[in-house]
Amino acid sequence: MVVSGYETIFIPNIVKKVHCELGLKLYTIPTGLVGVETRAADITSWLRSEQHDHPVVAICGMGGSGKTTLAKHIYYSNKQNFDRSSLLEDIENQHDGMLGVQKRLLGDISGNMAISNVDEGALQLEKVIEMNKVLIVVDDIDDKDQLSTLFGTKVFSTQSKIVITTRLLKIDTWVGSISFGCHVHEIELLKDHESLGLLSYHAFGSQIPLEGFEELAVQLAQYCEGNPLALKVLGSSLSEGEGARIETWRSTLKSLNSLKGDLDRKIQGVLQKSFDTLPYESHKELFLHIGCLFLGEYVYDVERILEDDYHAESGMVALTNRCLLTFSTDGLKLAMHKLLQDMARKIVRNESKDPAKHSRVWCHDECYSLLKKGNGSETIEGLVLNMRRAEQGIQSMAFETSSLVNMKNLKYLCVDYVRLTGSYKNFPELRWLRWRGLNMKTVPPSLLMSSLVAIDMSEGELENFEPPMALNSLKTLDLSYSYKLVSIRNLHKLPKLEILNLYNCTSLTYICKTIGDLENLCLFDLGGCTELWTASINHKLVNQLGRLKALFICRGVSEQPLFSLPQSLPVLCLPSNEFKMLPSYIDLNLIWVLNLSCCPNLKSLPCLPSTLKELYVDWCALLENIRFQSTRFTLDVFTYDGCFKLYEIEGLFKLVPITALDEVGMGHMQWIKAYQDCKVDLVGDVITKGRTFNIQMLYEYGIRSTYLQGINDESIMKYEYMTSSGFLSFRVPLHPKNHRVQGLNVMFLYRSSGVSKDMLFPFSKISNTTKGFTWVYNPVVYCKPRVDNDVVWLSYWPIKNVFDTGDDVHVSIYVDTQVIKVRECGVSLVYMDDVKEEKEEKRERMEEVIGGDLSLLEVTKGGYYLCRRNFYNSMIPAWFFGHNIQITDSRRWRIYSNRPLYEAGLNNFRNQYHEKFEVTLGVSFDSGTETNKIKKAVSSVEGVESVSIHKETRRLVVIGCFDFQAVLSCVREFENMVQVLNIIRV
């Protein structure tokens, strides 16, 4: 039947009638949605699965990030798959409170709204949710009690699912406390192209900017930093009338980038809700201080500067939880979404129309005016002025120190490249002073500094640094890039100093010996201080610092003894030095982080300690091999870009030219010697960049493999089992002499399909389905085929004591079939009668090998993933191990990192105090040893939680968050022979 003419006018009424009868609500899909489908995919998959481990998903994010839009989309896309469903919005403003919300929910999922109080409602809701398959979406939860009131406190055993939206990130902690399993889904802000599309849609009616507006649209989209609400509001405001003119767009962009905190009222209102609901005034003040003054500063410094007044450490946790604060990618510096920064500044600007009466001043023109006129007030707590941003003609202008006198409550001052003249007797009592580009040879003797917590006088004209008084509060001193600085004296006046940064003080020749009095000094950066080591008086400088935790020295370190290190030093950075071997006088017993990047002559790193967790050797062009005390690779972070001669990383892999191998090293592959001069195109790892290869042998996980490229020799393709595809299966036969299977020789023949596209890493999979074992191997390097050229991938798997007669075996290869075509697969069994093979296997030192301990690589029972790459960036795990896989969070999948070299070590150093460790010490425990006194002394060390002594094994085990050096010192008061055996995170 075809409906036409006047009959069509009845269709809307019929649809409404059907929805009314079925109790359904009409939902109109919003126009211009961008990126919602991709962001909903994971939650939709969870809703349609039968997993019951966490019945609640919390969509978290900052205001305006699209949480409500995403939740509604998920609700209306999936409600038909549930028996009952409910969408609750605006629960804060329900006229009869949570009782009214309960009635709405009960009415949706049971049709019964007859409850008289909240407790009764909670019980009724528990029963309905337990007895039915229910989908509930609640928008904007911000209180633990709201959840328990709506859903009770019992664990669900049905297929009911709950989705909530919230501005809180740590919601899983208090959801867990009322027995719910909760998964936090932090919403992803829009990517650049998505942002541009959404802005353009609301501004131009199309996801493509109009001609002439392209550059302005890109800049405006970048300002919004992926926030959908801001993109929608700003795009709509520029879509009609005067807003559609290019001049208006330029004016709007200039206003937004003015640093004054101009923000659309609608956007401000949505964002400010998170700020207004902060429980403590101190947290609000902390947010405003960070947004106006401290963005880009080190977290460590700001915590100490603001801790006394604003409980900064716990406050930052609270701000992060409410999506009001973030950090730089390395976790070291404070960061904030641009819209939140503007919101903070707008709040401060609303304090008064007069900048002199604002609590914080940061705009260049306003700071300039205040200092020029000297009309500041007691209201001002913080001021930031950088004269390098000033116009060329006024950059050298000097201000009188008296212009700061009226700012009696000024505590936080940044005057980068500002020239100050006059007396400092009435200078405000500051807690933070950043005065980069200081134009004085010495620190003014009358400068009141006793309350300062952090000083940054980097890039200045200082020639001598000497504190004018005792600075009992100072914890950070940054004099980096002071190229004229010659001497540093009287450091005993800085008794609380924790960080001393002297990086690139290239003229520095003297540091007074009172540096040894700085018992709290943890981080000492001497990078680039090449002149310092020419004076013999400084050779014992570092060894005096018994509590030092991080030392940075680039350039100037030779193989001749210059200094000795504290035994407890966890972070050591020695980039750009000329030594061929790590100098013997450098003790690495307790090292955690070692940075040797850009050491051009370094050739070998033998016997690195098992305590090492991060290693950086990038651009060590002559480095050939790296070995460890332990046979197990234990690094969490490891980078080695530009190491063009590196062939062995013990515990990871070894890549050796066929020409360099003897008969034992070749094993069953002796015949490959005939092709040893042939070239292969190896890719897949940074070790292959900038290098050309003859045929290589790769040793990894006990597997020996190689690649032949462009060799047409049918004699090498003869295997017991063959197939013309990427998969074969066979049953293990009975050997005539009853020899056991020692391993498998596996061959894959593949070639390029001709499609110009990056090749997906190849995976080889071997399964013994009879015994339930599976090994999936992704080699660290592989051969990329040339057009119309075959590649043969040969490998030997020493899987002994696993295959028995009658076992069913499957062998397969996974490749990107758009790029690679697999032509053949072959397998031959290798039996125990090969003595040479046994010798080769015994010669391997790696523990994580087939036939060894693969427990850390076991992703499901009997299933092992042999790969150095991130699992989730490679392939879907179900492809390899089935759909019921329970993924183990293996450390091996996270060994690579792109964190900046200098900062990663610093991050490790700063975070160590927040982590718990178990330290095992070897102690002689002679007959006269007073073990009870040792135990009592060690227990008294701050942060120690437990101490246990095992006299039979001569071991002392200490657990807690403590200073290693303090513990070692305690033990050495009773026993001279103390050795660190092991350190593990608890």
Secondary structure, DSSP 8 states (H G I E B T S, - for coil): ----GGGGGGHHHHHHHHHHHHT-------TT--SHHHHHHHHHHHHHS---S--EEEEE-STTSSHHHHHHHHHHHHGGGSSEEEEE--GGG-TTHHHHHHHHHHHHHTS----SSHHHHHHHHHHHHHHS-EEEEE-----HHHHHHHH-SS---SS-EEEEEES-S-HHHHHHTTT--EEEEE-----HHHHHHHHHHHHHSSSS--TT-HHHHHHHHHHHTT-HHHHHHHHHHTSSGGGGSHHHHHHHHHHHTSSS----HHHHHHHHHHHHT-S-HHHHHHHHHIIIIITTSBHHHHHHHHHHHH-HHHHHHHHHHTTS-EE-TTS-BEE--HHHHHHHHHHHHTT-SSGGGSSEE--HHHHHHHHHHT---TT--EEEEEGGGS-GGGTT-EEEGGGGTT-TT--EEEEET-EEES--TT----SEEE-TT---SS--TT---TT-SEEE-TTS--SEE--SS--TT--EEE-TT-TT--EE--GGG-TT--EEE-TT-TT--EE-GGGGG-TT--EEE-TT-GGGGGSGGGTTTGGG-TT--EEE--S---SS------TT--EEE-TT---SS--TT---TT-SEEE-TT-TT--EEEEE-TT--EEE-TT-TT--EEEESSSS---SEEE-TT-TT--EETTTEEEEEGGG--HHHHGGGGGGGGGTT-EE-EESSGGGTT--EESEEEEETTEEEEEEES---GGGG--SEEESSSEEEEE----TT---EEEEEEEEEEEE-S--S-----EEEEEETTTTEEEEE--SSEE---TT-EEEEEEEE--TTT--TT-EEEEEEE--TTTEEEEEEEEEEEETT-HHHHHHHHH---SSSTTS--GGGEEETTEEEE-SS-GGGT--HHHHH-TT------GGGG------HHHHHHHHHHHGGGS-EEEEEEE---TT--HHHHHHHHHTSTTEEEEEEETTTTEEEEEES--HHHHHHHHHTT-S-EEEEEEEE-
